Amino acid sequence: MRLDRVYVAKMMYGVYDLVAQGRFAPVTTVLAVVTGPPGPQA
């Protein structure tokens, strides 16, 4: 399954938004995992 860059961007926006809202403690490490091969879209 190829990942659409739009979906990855939406996920990262959501992560950044949660951080901006203060949903995580200041010392929390947040890890976003993007699976799939890198490369140009077909």
PyMOL commands that set and color helices and strands:
alter all, ss='L'
color gray80, all
select helices_A, chain A and resi 5-20
alter helices_A, ss='H'
color red, helices_A
deselect
rebuild
show_as cartoon
